[in-house]
Amino acid sequence: MAALIFSSQGALAAEPLLTDEQALADIALNLGNSENTLNPVANVSTALGETIDLNWMAGEFNLQDNDFVLSFTSDDAQSLLQQSLLGQSFNLEAAELAGAQAHNTVAADISAPDGVEGTVGVNAASGAFNVQKNAAAIAIVSGAMLALSSAEIGQQATHNLSLHGDAINDVTAVITMNNVSGNVGINLASGVGNVQLNSATTALSF
C-alpha cells in the first residue's frame, strides 16, 4: 500500500507561479459496511482581499487542497496542476460479503449573505478516493503594456476498481450567493474515485 501526497501552499508572491500535484496510488481498501455523512453549513461572505478555505471529508483516502497565489509586481501568471488517481481498489473482497452496504452522503448549505469580494474555496467529500482542489494564480500590475496568463492542468484516473453489493451515494446542495465579484470554487463529491478541480489563472494590466 502506498499513498503519495504532494501539496504547495498559496502565498503573496513576486511572480504568481502555482505548481501543485495531488496523487493517490496503489491503495487497496475493503469495507463490509460503511456509512459516511457530511452536513456542512457555512457562511462564505468575504471582503476584498480576504480568503476562505474550507475542506470537509468523511471516509477513507480523500485528498483536498486549496491554493491561492496573488502578485502585484508581475504581469505573468502561471498554473501547473496535476491530479492522479492510479491503481486503487475498493471492496474487491468485501463486496462478496452478505449484506455489504455503503452509504455516502453530502448535504451542503453554503451561503454568502454579505456578498463575496475575495476568494473562496470549498471542498466536501464523502466516501473513498476522492480528489478535490481549488486553485487560483492572479497577477495584477499597473503601468504594464501586456499581461500574460497560462495554465497547464492534467487529471488522470486509470486502473481503478470498485465493487459493492449495495451502494447509495447522495449529494444535495443549497447554494445562495448574491453580489459575487470575487473568485469562488466549490467541489462536492459522494462515492468512490471522483476527481474534481476548479482553477483560475488571471493576469491584469492597467
C-alpha positions as CSV (number, residue, x, y, z in Angstrom):
1,M,0.0,0.0,0.0
2,A,1.4,3.4,-1.0
3,A,-0.1,6.9,-0.8
4,L,1.6,9.8,-2.4
5,I,0.6,13.3,-1.5
6,F,2.2,16.5,-2.8
7,S,0.9,19.9,-2.0
8,S,2.1,23.5,-2.2
9,Q,0.6,26.4,-0.3
10,G,-0.7,29.7,-1.6
11,A,1.1,33.0,-0.8
12,L,1.6,36.6,-1.7
13,A,4.4,36.3,-4.3
14,A,6.6,38.4,-6.6
15,E,5.7,36.0,-9.5
16,P,2.4,34.1,-9.3
17,L,3.6,30.6,-10.3
18,L,1.4,27.9,-8.8
19,T,2.7,24.3,-9.1
20,D,0.9,21.6,-7.3
21,E,0.4,17.8,-7.6
22,Q,-2.1,15.5,-5.8
23,A,-1.7,11.8,-6.2
24,L,-3.2,8.6,-4.7
25,A,-1.5,5.4,-5.9
26,D,-1.9,1.6,-5.3
27,I,-4.2,1.6,-2.3
28,A,-6.4,-1.5,-1.5
29,L,-9.5,-0.8,0.7
30,N,-12.0,-3.3,1.9
31,L,-15.1,-2.3,3.9
32,G,-18.0,-4.7,4.5
33,N,-20.4,-2.0,5.7
34,S,-19.7,1.7,5.7
35,E,-21.6,4.9,6.2
36,N,-20.1,8.4,5.8
37,T,-22.2,11.5,6.2
38,L,-21.3,15.2,5.8
39,N,-23.7,18.1,6.6
40,P,-21.6,21.2,6.3
41,V,-23.2,24.7,6.8
42,A,-21.0,27.7,6.0
43,N,-21.3,31.5,5.5
44,V,-18.6,32.3,3.0
45,S,-19.0,36.1,2.8
46,T,-15.6,37.8,2.2
47,A,-14.4,41.3,1.9
48,L,-11.9,42.4,-0.8
49,G,-8.5,40.7,-0.2
50,E,-9.9,38.1,2.2
51,T,-9.6,34.3,1.6
52,I,-11.7,31.5,3.0
53,D,-10.6,27.9,2.6
54,L,-12.9,25.1,3.7
55,N,-12.2,21.3,3.5
56,W,-14.6,18.7,4.8
57,M,-14.2,15.0,4.4
58,A,-15.7,11.7,5.7
59,G,-14.4,8.3,4.8
60,E,-11.1,7.0,3.6
61,F,-8.2,8.4,1.5
62,N,-9.8,11.6,0.4
63,L,-7.4,14.4,-0.8
64,Q,-8.4,18.1,-0.6
65,D,-6.4,21.2,-1.2
66,N,-6.9,25.0,-1.7
67,D,-4.0,27.1,-3.1
68,F,-4.1,30.8,-4.0
69,V,-1.2,32.9,-5.2
70,L,-1.5,36.7,-5.7
71,S,1.1,39.1,-7.1
72,F,1.1,42.9,-7.5
73,T,4.6,43.1,-9.1
74,S,4.4,40.6,-12.0
75,D,2.4,40.7,-15.2
76,D,2.7,36.9,-15.8
77,A,0.5,34.4,-14.0
78,Q,1.0,30.6,-14.4
79,S,-0.7,27.5,-13.1
80,L,0.8,24.0,-13.4
81,L,-1.6,21.5,-11.8
82,Q,-1.8,17.7,-11.8
83,Q,-4.2,15.3,-10.1
84,S,-3.8,11.5,-10.4
85,L,-5.8,8.6,-9.2
86,L,-4.0,5.4,-10.1
87,G,-4.5,1.7,-9.3
88,Q,-6.9,1.9,-6.4
89,S,-9.2,-1.0,-5.5
90,F,-12.3,-0.6,-3.3
91,N,-14.1,-3.6,-1.8
92,L,-12.9,-6.3,-4.2
93,E,-13.2,-8.8,-1.4
94,A,-15.8,-7.2,0.9
95,A,-18.3,-6.8,-2.0
96,E,-18.9,-10.6,-1.8
97,L,-20.0,-10.5,1.8
98,A,-23.7,-11.0,2.6
99,G,-25.3,-7.7,3.4
100,A,-22.4,-5.5,2.4
101,Q,-23.5,-1.9,2.3
102,A,-22.1,1.5,1.6
103,H,-23.9,4.8,2.1
104,N,-22.1,8.1,1.4
105,T,-24.0,11.4,1.8
106,V,-23.0,15.1,1.3
107,A,-25.7,17.7,2.2
108,A,-24.2,21.2,1.9
109,D,-25.8,24.5,2.8
110,I,-23.5,27.3,1.6
111,S,-24.5,31.0,1.6
112,A,-22.9,34.4,1.3
113,P,-25.5,36.9,2.6
114,D,-23.0,39.8,2.7
115,G,-21.6,39.1,-0.7
116,V,-18.2,37.7,-2.0
117,E,-15.4,40.1,-3.0
118,G,-12.5,37.9,-2.0
119,T,-11.5,34.3,-2.8
120,V,-13.5,31.2,-1.6
121,G,-12.5,27.6,-1.9
122,V,-14.8,24.8,-0.6
123,N,-14.3,21.1,-0.8
124,A,-16.6,18.4,0.6
125,A,-16.2,14.7,0.0
126,S,-17.9,11.6,1.5
127,G,-16.6,8.1,0.5
128,A,-13.2,7.0,-0.6
129,F,-10.5,8.0,-3.1
130,N,-12.0,11.4,-3.9
131,V,-9.5,14.1,-5.0
132,Q,-10.6,17.8,-4.9
133,K,-8.7,21.1,-5.5
134,N,-9.4,24.8,-5.8
135,A,-6.5,26.9,-7.3
136,A,-6.0,30.5,-8.3
137,A,-3.0,32.3,-9.6
138,I,-3.6,36.1,-10.1
139,A,-1.2,38.8,-11.3
140,I,-2.2,42.5,-11.1
141,V,0.2,45.2,-12.2
142,S,-0.2,48.8,-13.1
143,G,1.7,50.5,-15.9
144,A,2.2,47.3,-18.0
145,M,1.5,47.2,-21.7
146,L,0.7,43.5,-21.7
147,A,-0.3,40.8,-19.2
148,L,0.1,37.1,-19.8
149,S,-1.6,34.2,-18.1
150,S,-1.1,30.4,-18.8
151,A,-2.5,27.3,-17.3
152,E,-1.4,23.7,-17.7
153,I,-3.8,21.2,-16.0
154,G,-3.8,17.5,-16.0
155,Q,-6.2,15.0,-14.4
156,Q,-5.7,11.2,-14.7
157,A,-7.7,8.3,-13.3
158,T,-6.7,4.9,-14.5
159,H,-6.7,1.2,-13.4
160,N,-9.2,1.8,-10.5
161,L,-11.7,-0.9,-9.5
162,S,-14.7,-0.6,-7.3
163,L,-17.2,-3.3,-6.3
164,H,-20.0,-3.2,-3.8
165,G,-23.2,-5.2,-3.2
166,D,-25.4,-2.3,-2.1
167,A,-24.2,1.3,-2.6
168,I,-26.0,4.6,-2.2
169,N,-24.4,7.9,-2.9
170,D,-26.2,11.2,-2.4
171,V,-25.2,14.8,-3.0
172,T,-27.6,17.6,-2.2
173,A,-26.7,21.3,-2.0
174,V,-28.3,24.6,-1.3
175,I,-26.0,27.4,-2.5
176,T,-27.2,31.0,-2.2
177,M,-24.9,33.9,-3.1
178,N,-25.6,37.5,-4.0
179,N,-23.2,40.2,-5.1
180,V,-20.3,38.0,-6.1
181,S,-17.4,39.8,-7.6
182,G,-14.6,37.5,-6.3
183,N,-13.4,34.0,-7.2
184,V,-15.5,31.1,-5.9
185,G,-14.7,27.4,-6.3
186,I,-16.9,24.6,-4.9
187,N,-16.4,20.8,-5.2
188,L,-18.9,18.3,-3.8
189,A,-18.4,14.5,-4.2
190,S,-20.0,11.4,-2.8
191,G,-18.9,7.9,-3.7
192,V,-15.6,6.4,-4.8
193,G,-12.9,7.7,-7.2
194,N,-14.1,11.2,-8.0
195,V,-11.6,13.8,-9.3
196,Q,-12.6,17.5,-9.2
197,L,-10.7,20.7,-9.9
198,N,-11.5,24.4,-10.1
199,S,-8.7,26.6,-11.4
200,A,-8.5,30.4,-12.2
201,T,-5.4,31.9,-13.8
202,T,-5.6,35.7,-14.4
203,A,-3.2,38.4,-15.4
204,L,-4.4,42.1,-15.4
205,S,-2.5,45.1,-16.6
206,F,-3.7,48.7,-16.4
